[in-house]
Amino acid sequence: MLTTQDQVDVFSCDGVVTGSLIIQDDGSVPMTNLNGFSPLSSAGKLIVVLTNPSLDRF
């Protein structure tokens, strides 16, 4: 689970996440973009984005 913009910014993968990925803003620093996921090409289970009011386009 990623809860901050900093975690999204430093997210690292080789294009594949084997499990599930949950992205939920914890409110400490608004999550404003998901650019850190640009290398991501597939997920083994699911990707869930919850409670991210600052993400106006996803």
PDB file of N, CA, C and O in Angstrom:
ATOM      1  N   MET A   1       0.850  -1.178   0.000  1.00  0.00           N
ATOM      2  CA  MET A   1       0.000   0.000   0.000  1.00  0.00           C
ATOM      3  C   MET A   1       0.888   1.231   0.000  1.00  0.00           C
ATOM      4  O   MET A   1       1.807   1.352   0.811  1.00  0.00           O
ATOM      5  N   LEU A   2       0.608   2.127  -0.905  1.00  0.00           N
ATOM      6  CA  LEU A   2       1.308   3.404  -0.962  1.00  0.00           C
ATOM      7  C   LEU A   2       0.345   4.488  -0.465  1.00  0.00           C
ATOM      8  O   LEU A   2      -0.803   4.555  -0.903  1.00  0.00           O
ATOM      9  N   THR A   3       0.825   5.335   0.452  1.00  0.00           N
ATOM     10  CA  THR A   3      -0.066   6.316   1.075  1.00  0.00           C
ATOM     11  C   THR A   3       0.393   7.758   0.933  1.00  0.00           C
ATOM     12  O   THR A   3      -0.326   8.670   1.341  1.00  0.00           O
ATOM     13  N   THR A   4       1.578   7.990   0.362  1.00  0.00           N
ATOM     14  CA  THR A   4       2.071   9.361   0.223  1.00  0.00           C
ATOM     15  C   THR A   4       2.600   9.610  -1.183  1.00  0.00           C
ATOM     16  O   THR A   4       2.942   8.672  -1.903  1.00  0.00           O
ATOM     17  N   GLN A   5       2.663  10.863  -1.562  1.00  0.00           N
ATOM     18  CA  GLN A   5       3.216  11.219  -2.869  1.00  0.00           C
ATOM     19  C   GLN A   5       4.683  10.807  -2.947  1.00  0.00           C
ATOM     20  O   GLN A   5       5.145  10.375  -4.003  1.00  0.00           O
ATOM     21  N   ASP A   6       5.421  10.933  -1.847  1.00  0.00           N
ATOM     22  CA  ASP A   6       6.831  10.527  -1.839  1.00  0.00           C
ATOM     23  C   ASP A   6       6.985   9.048  -2.185  1.00  0.00           C
ATOM     24  O   ASP A   6       7.897   8.682  -2.928  1.00  0.00           O
ATOM     25  N   GLN A   7       6.110   8.195  -1.661  1.00  0.00           N
ATOM     26  CA  GLN A   7       6.168   6.767  -1.974  1.00  0.00           C
ATOM     27  C   GLN A   7       5.891   6.517  -3.452  1.00  0.00           C
ATOM     28  O   GLN A   7       6.525   5.659  -4.067  1.00  0.00           O
ATOM     29  N   VAL A   8       4.955   7.255  -4.020  1.00  0.00           N
ATOM     30  CA  VAL A   8       4.667   7.125  -5.444  1.00  0.00           C
ATOM     31  C   VAL A   8       5.872   7.583  -6.261  1.00  0.00           C
ATOM     32  O   VAL A   8       6.243   6.933  -7.238  1.00  0.00           O
ATOM     33  N   ASP A   9       6.477   8.688  -5.869  1.00  0.00           N
ATOM     34  CA  ASP A   9       7.604   9.254  -6.611  1.00  0.00           C
ATOM     35  C   ASP A   9       8.808   8.317  -6.659  1.00  0.00           C
ATOM     36  O   ASP A   9       9.527   8.293  -7.658  1.00  0.00           O
ATOM     37  N   VAL A  10       9.036   7.553  -5.608  1.00  0.00           N
ATOM     38  CA  VAL A  10      10.197   6.654  -5.573  1.00  0.00           C
ATOM     39  C   VAL A  10       9.839   5.213  -5.908  1.00  0.00           C
ATOM     40  O   VAL A  10      10.691   4.329  -5.820  1.00  0.00           O
ATOM     41  N   PHE A  11       8.593   4.967  -6.289  1.00  0.00           N
ATOM     42  CA  PHE A  11       8.152   3.613  -6.656  1.00  0.00           C
ATOM     43  C   PHE A  11       9.070   3.055  -7.736  1.00  0.00           C
ATOM     44  O   PHE A  11       9.360   3.726  -8.726  1.00  0.00           O
ATOM     45  N   SER A  12       9.516   1.838  -7.539  1.00  0.00           N
ATOM     46  CA  SER A  12      10.430   1.217  -8.486  1.00  0.00           C
ATOM     47  C   SER A  12       9.958  -0.186  -8.815  1.00  0.00           C
ATOM     48  O   SER A  12       9.633  -0.968  -7.922  1.00  0.00           O
ATOM     49  N   CYS A  13       9.924  -0.496 -10.090  1.00  0.00           N
ATOM     50  CA  CYS A  13       9.587  -1.847 -10.519  1.00  0.00           C
ATOM     51  C   CYS A  13      10.169  -2.077 -11.904  1.00  0.00           C
ATOM     52  O   CYS A  13      10.573  -1.135 -12.586  1.00  0.00           O
ATOM     53  N   ASP A  14      10.204  -3.317 -12.304  1.00  0.00           N
ATOM     54  CA  ASP A  14      10.721  -3.649 -13.629  1.00  0.00           C
ATOM     55  C   ASP A  14       9.594  -3.723 -14.658  1.00  0.00           C
ATOM     56  O   ASP A  14       9.750  -4.333 -15.716  1.00  0.00           O
ATOM     57  N   GLY A  15       8.465  -3.103 -14.344  1.00  0.00           N
ATOM     58  CA  GLY A  15       7.317  -3.090 -15.249  1.00  0.00           C
ATOM     59  C   GLY A  15       6.187  -3.978 -14.779  1.00  0.00           C
ATOM     60  O   GLY A  15       5.074  -3.889 -15.296  1.00  0.00           O
ATOM     61  N   VAL A  16       6.460  -4.851 -13.789  1.00  0.00           N
ATOM     62  CA  VAL A  16       5.454  -5.811 -13.345  1.00  0.00           C
ATOM     63  C   VAL A  16       5.375  -5.807 -11.816  1.00  0.00           C
ATOM     64  O   VAL A  16       6.399  -5.842 -11.134  1.00  0.00           O
ATOM     65  N   VAL A  17       4.165  -5.765 -11.293  1.00  0.00           N
ATOM     66  CA  VAL A  17       3.913  -5.972  -9.868  1.00  0.00           C
ATOM     67  C   VAL A  17       3.234  -7.336  -9.776  1.00  0.00           C
ATOM     68  O   VAL A  17       2.204  -7.555 -10.415  1.00  0.00           O
ATOM     69  N   THR A  18       3.792  -8.248  -8.995  1.00  0.00           N
ATOM     70  CA  THR A  18       3.251  -9.606  -8.963  1.00  0.00           C
ATOM     71  C   THR A  18       1.995  -9.741  -8.107  1.00  0.00           C
ATOM     72  O   THR A  18       1.202 -10.657  -8.325  1.00  0.00           O
ATOM     73  N   GLY A  19       1.802  -8.869  -7.160  1.00  0.00           N
ATOM     74  CA  GLY A  19       0.628  -8.931  -6.303  1.00  0.00           C
ATOM     75  C   GLY A  19      -0.329  -7.803  -6.594  1.00  0.00           C
ATOM     76  O   GLY A  19      -0.497  -7.391  -7.742  1.00  0.00           O
ATOM     77  N   SER A  20      -0.954  -7.307  -5.546  1.00  0.00           N
ATOM     78  CA  SER A  20      -1.886  -6.186  -5.662  1.00  0.00           C
ATOM     79  C   SER A  20      -1.177  -4.890  -5.273  1.00  0.00           C
ATOM     80  O   SER A  20      -0.211  -4.901  -4.510  1.00  0.00           O
ATOM     81  N   LEU A  21      -1.665  -3.794  -5.800  1.00  0.00           N
ATOM     82  CA  LEU A  21      -1.124  -2.474  -5.484  1.00  0.00           C
ATOM     83  C   LEU A  21      -2.291  -1.588  -5.080  1.00  0.00           C
ATOM     84  O   LEU A  21      -3.234  -1.396  -5.847  1.00  0.00           O
ATOM     85  N   ILE A  22      -2.217  -1.045  -3.858  1.00  0.00           N
ATOM     86  CA  ILE A  22      -3.266  -0.166  -3.347  1.00  0.00           C
ATOM     87  C   ILE A  22      -2.659   1.220  -3.135  1.00  0.00           C
ATOM     88  O   ILE A  22      -1.614   1.361  -2.500  1.00  0.00           O
ATOM     89  N   ILE A  23      -3.323   2.228  -3.669  1.00  0.00           N
ATOM     90  CA  ILE A  23      -2.865   3.607  -3.572  1.00  0.00           C
ATOM     91  C   ILE A  23      -3.956   4.391  -2.862  1.00  0.00           C
ATOM     92  O   ILE A  23      -5.055   4.551  -3.392  1.00  0.00           O
ATOM     93  N   GLN A  24      -3.655   4.884  -1.656  1.00  0.00           N
ATOM     94  CA  GLN A  24      -4.647   5.618  -0.869  1.00  0.00           C
ATOM     95  C   GLN A  24      -3.961   6.763  -0.146  1.00  0.00           C
ATOM     96  O   GLN A  24      -3.100   6.537   0.705  1.00  0.00           O
ATOM     97  N   ASP A  25      -4.331   7.973  -0.473  1.00  0.00           N
ATOM     98  CA  ASP A  25      -3.761   9.174   0.130  1.00  0.00           C
ATOM     99  C   ASP A  25      -4.049   9.191   1.626  1.00  0.00           C
ATOM    100  O   ASP A  25      -5.204   9.089   2.041  1.00  0.00           O
ATOM    101  N   ASP A  26      -2.983   9.321   2.447  1.00  0.00           N
ATOM    102  CA  ASP A  26      -3.194   9.361   3.897  1.00  0.00           C
ATOM    103  C   ASP A  26      -3.477  10.766   4.412  1.00  0.00           C
ATOM    104  O   ASP A  26      -3.732  10.949   5.603  1.00  0.00           O
ATOM    105  N   GLY A  27      -3.435  11.770   3.520  1.00  0.00           N
ATOM    106  CA  GLY A  27      -3.765  13.140   3.904  1.00  0.00           C
ATOM    107  C   GLY A  27      -2.596  13.969   4.385  1.00  0.00           C
ATOM    108  O   GLY A  27      -2.743  15.178   4.562  1.00  0.00           O
ATOM    109  N   SER A  28      -1.433  13.362   4.606  1.00  0.00           N
ATOM    110  CA  SER A  28      -0.297  14.130   5.120  1.00  0.00           C
ATOM    111  C   SER A  28       0.267  15.080   4.064  1.00  0.00           C
ATOM    112  O   SER A  28       0.525  16.248   4.357  1.00  0.00           O
ATOM    113  N   VAL A  29       0.456  14.596   2.862  1.00  0.00           N
ATOM    114  CA  VAL A  29       0.902  15.398   1.726  1.00  0.00           C
ATOM    115  C   VAL A  29       0.023  14.974   0.560  1.00  0.00           C
ATOM    116  O   VAL A  29       0.036  13.800   0.190  1.00  0.00           O
ATOM    117  N   PRO A  30      -0.734  15.878  -0.027  1.00  0.00           N
ATOM    118  CA  PRO A  30      -1.656  15.487  -1.093  1.00  0.00           C
ATOM    119  C   PRO A  30      -0.953  14.743  -2.231  1.00  0.00           C
ATOM    120  O   PRO A  30       0.084  15.178  -2.733  1.00  0.00           O
ATOM    121  N   MET A  31      -1.530  13.636  -2.615  1.00  0.00           N
ATOM    122  CA  MET A  31      -1.030  12.848  -3.732  1.00  0.00           C
ATOM    123  C   MET A  31      -1.593  13.484  -5.001  1.00  0.00           C
ATOM    124  O   MET A  31      -2.798  13.419  -5.243  1.00  0.00           O
ATOM    125  N   THR A  32      -0.730  14.096  -5.811  1.00  0.00           N
ATOM    126  CA  THR A  32      -1.203  14.876  -6.946  1.00  0.00           C
ATOM    127  C   THR A  32      -0.935  14.242  -8.302  1.00  0.00           C
ATOM    128  O   THR A  32      -1.487  14.684  -9.310  1.00  0.00           O
ATOM    129  N   ASN A  33      -0.092  13.206  -8.344  1.00  0.00           N
ATOM    130  CA  ASN A  33       0.151  12.528  -9.615  1.00  0.00           C
ATOM    131  C   ASN A  33       0.606  11.097  -9.380  1.00  0.00           C
ATOM    132  O   ASN A  33       1.035  10.738  -8.283  1.00  0.00           O
ATOM    133  N   LEU A  34       0.509  10.304 -10.403  1.00  0.00           N
ATOM    134  CA  LEU A  34       0.934   8.909 -10.340  1.00  0.00           C
ATOM    135  C   LEU A  34       2.079   8.663 -11.319  1.00  0.00           C
ATOM    136  O   LEU A  34       2.227   7.553 -11.831  1.00  0.00           O
ATOM    137  N   ASN A  35       2.879   9.673 -11.579  1.00  0.00           N
ATOM    138  CA  ASN A  35       3.970   9.569 -12.546  1.00  0.00           C
ATOM    139  C   ASN A  35       4.973   8.470 -12.196  1.00  0.00           C
ATOM    140  O   ASN A  35       5.607   7.908 -13.089  1.00  0.00           O
ATOM    141  N   GLY A  36       5.121   8.161 -10.922  1.00  0.00           N
ATOM    142  CA  GLY A  36       6.046   7.110 -10.505  1.00  0.00           C
ATOM    143  C   GLY A  36       5.687   5.740 -11.031  1.00  0.00           C
ATOM    144  O   GLY A  36       6.510   4.826 -10.998  1.00  0.00           O
ATOM    145  N   PHE A  37       4.465   5.585 -11.518  1.00  0.00           N
ATOM    146  CA  PHE A  37       4.030   4.292 -12.040  1.00  0.00           C
ATOM    147  C   PHE A  37       4.239   4.167 -13.545  1.00  0.00           C
ATOM    148  O   PHE A  37       3.797   3.185 -14.141  1.00  0.00           O
ATOM    149  N   SER A  38       4.897   5.130 -14.168  1.00  0.00           N
ATOM    150  CA  SER A  38       5.059   5.091 -15.621  1.00  0.00           C
ATOM    151  C   SER A  38       5.743   3.820 -16.134  1.00  0.00           C
ATOM    152  O   SER A  38       5.429   3.395 -17.246  1.00  0.00           O
ATOM    153  N   PRO A  39       6.674   3.180 -15.379  1.00  0.00           N
ATOM    154  CA  PRO A  39       7.258   1.937 -15.892  1.00  0.00           C
ATOM    155  C   PRO A  39       6.327   0.725 -15.769  1.00  0.00           C
ATOM    156  O   PRO A  39       6.591  -0.320 -16.363  1.00  0.00           O
ATOM    157  N   LEU A  40       5.250   0.859 -15.008  1.00  0.00           N
ATOM    158  CA  LEU A  40       4.365  -0.267 -14.729  1.00  0.00           C
ATOM    159  C   LEU A  40       3.586  -0.679 -15.973  1.00  0.00           C
ATOM    160  O   LEU A  40       2.902   0.140 -16.587  1.00  0.00           O
ATOM    161  N   SER A  41       3.695  -1.946 -16.336  1.00  0.00           N
ATOM    162  CA  SER A  41       2.974  -2.444 -17.507  1.00  0.00           C
ATOM    163  C   SER A  41       1.911  -3.471 -17.155  1.00  0.00           C
ATOM    164  O   SER A  41       0.969  -3.667 -17.923  1.00  0.00           O
ATOM    165  N   SER A  42       2.044  -4.141 -15.991  1.00  0.00           N
ATOM    166  CA  SER A  42       1.011  -5.105 -15.591  1.00  0.00           C
ATOM    167  C   SER A  42       1.081  -5.383 -14.098  1.00  0.00           C
ATOM    168  O   SER A  42       2.106  -5.179 -13.447  1.00  0.00           O
ATOM    169  N   ALA A  43      -0.048  -5.857 -13.583  1.00  0.00           N
ATOM    170  CA  ALA A  43      -0.146  -6.241 -12.179  1.00  0.00           C
ATOM    171  C   ALA A  43      -0.671  -7.665 -12.119  1.00  0.00           C
ATOM    172  O   ALA A  43      -1.572  -8.034 -12.872  1.00  0.00           O
ATOM    173  N   GLY A  44      -0.110  -8.458 -11.228  1.00  0.00           N
ATOM    174  CA  GLY A  44      -0.501  -9.848 -11.100  1.00  0.00           C
ATOM    175  C   GLY A  44      -1.918 -10.015 -10.586  1.00  0.00           C
ATOM    176  O   GLY A  44      -2.588 -10.980 -10.953  1.00  0.00           O
ATOM    177  N   LYS A  45      -2.385  -9.122  -9.762  1.00  0.00           N
ATOM    178  CA  LYS A  45      -3.738  -9.218  -9.219  1.00  0.00           C
ATOM    179  C   LYS A  45      -4.527  -7.975  -9.576  1.00  0.00           C
ATOM    180  O   LYS A  45      -5.255  -7.979 -10.569  1.00  0.00           O
ATOM    181  N   LEU A  46      -4.404  -6.906  -8.795  1.00  0.00           N
ATOM    182  CA  LEU A  46      -5.194  -5.719  -9.080  1.00  0.00           C
ATOM    183  C   LEU A  46      -4.502  -4.461  -8.618  1.00  0.00           C
ATOM    184  O   LEU A  46      -3.596  -4.496  -7.786  1.00  0.00           O
ATOM    185  N   ILE A  47      -4.944  -3.345  -9.173  1.00  0.00           N
ATOM    186  CA  ILE A  47      -4.491  -2.018  -8.765  1.00  0.00           C
ATOM    187  C   ILE A  47      -5.732  -1.265  -8.311  1.00  0.00           C
ATOM    188  O   ILE A  47      -6.711  -1.165  -9.050  1.00  0.00           O
ATOM    189  N   VAL A  48      -5.690  -0.741  -7.105  1.00  0.00           N
ATOM    190  CA  VAL A  48      -6.829  -0.031  -6.538  1.00  0.00           C
ATOM    191  C   VAL A  48      -6.383   1.371  -6.134  1.00  0.00           C
ATOM    192  O   VAL A  48      -5.371   1.532  -5.452  1.00  0.00           O
ATOM    193  N   VAL A  49      -7.133   2.374  -6.552  1.00  0.00           N
ATOM    194  CA  VAL A  49      -6.874   3.754  -6.158  1.00  0.00           C
ATOM    195  C   VAL A  49      -8.069   4.211  -5.338  1.00  0.00           C
ATOM    196  O   VAL A  49      -9.197   4.232  -5.832  1.00  0.00           O
ATOM    197  N   LEU A  50      -7.822   4.581  -4.072  1.00  0.00           N
ATOM    198  CA  LEU A  50      -8.880   4.966  -3.140  1.00  0.00           C
ATOM    199  C   LEU A  50      -8.587   6.319  -2.505  1.00  0.00           C
ATOM    200  O   LEU A  50      -7.423   6.663  -2.297  1.00  0.00           O
ATOM    201  N   THR A  51      -9.611   7.079  -2.199  1.00  0.00           N
ATOM    202  CA  THR A  51      -9.521   8.300  -1.409  1.00  0.00           C
ATOM    203  C   THR A  51      -8.316   9.161  -1.787  1.00  0.00           C
ATOM    204  O   THR A  51      -7.408   9.371  -0.984  1.00  0.00           O
ATOM    205  N   ASN A  52      -8.330   9.647  -3.013  1.00  0.00           N
ATOM    206  CA  ASN A  52      -7.254  10.507  -3.501  1.00  0.00           C
ATOM    207  C   ASN A  52      -7.869  11.766  -4.089  1.00  0.00           C
ATOM    208  O   ASN A  52      -7.920  11.899  -5.312  1.00  0.00           O
ATOM    209  N   PRO A  53      -8.341  12.699  -3.261  1.00  0.00           N
ATOM    210  CA  PRO A  53      -9.074  13.865  -3.751  1.00  0.00           C
ATOM    211  C   PRO A  53      -8.246  14.804  -4.633  1.00  0.00           C
ATOM    212  O   PRO A  53      -8.821  15.564  -5.412  1.00  0.00           O
ATOM    213  N   SER A  54      -6.927  14.774  -4.535  1.00  0.00           N
ATOM    214  CA  SER A  54      -6.118  15.680  -5.340  1.00  0.00           C
ATOM    215  C   SER A  54      -5.796  15.129  -6.727  1.00  0.00           C
ATOM    216  O   SER A  54      -5.226  15.835  -7.559  1.00  0.00           O
ATOM    217  N   LEU A  55      -6.152  13.891  -6.974  1.00  0.00           N
ATOM    218  CA  LEU A  55      -5.942  13.307  -8.300  1.00  0.00           C
ATOM    219  C   LEU A  55      -7.176  13.609  -9.131  1.00  0.00           C
ATOM    220  O   LEU A  55      -8.146  12.851  -9.120  1.00  0.00           O
ATOM    221  N   ASP A  56      -7.135  14.721  -9.850  1.00  0.00           N
ATOM    222  CA  ASP A  56      -8.328  15.105 -10.602  1.00  0.00           C
ATOM    223  C   ASP A  56      -8.455  14.383 -11.931  1.00  0.00           C
ATOM    224  O   ASP A  56      -9.539  14.343 -12.511  1.00  0.00           O
ATOM    225  N   ARG A  57      -7.372  13.817 -12.417  1.00  0.00           N
ATOM    226  CA  ARG A  57      -7.429  13.036 -13.663  1.00  0.00           C
ATOM    227  C   ARG A  57      -6.610  11.782 -13.478  1.00  0.00           C
ATOM    228  O   ARG A  57      -5.402  11.851 -13.254  1.00  0.00           O
ATOM    229  N   PHE A  58      -7.251  10.644 -13.570  1.00  0.00           N
ATOM    230  CA  PHE A  58      -6.540   9.364 -13.467  1.00  0.00           C
ATOM    231  C   PHE A  58      -7.162   8.404 -14.439  1.00  0.00           C
ATOM    232  O   PHE A  58      -6.730   7.256 -14.534  1.00  0.00           O
TER     233      PHE A  58
END
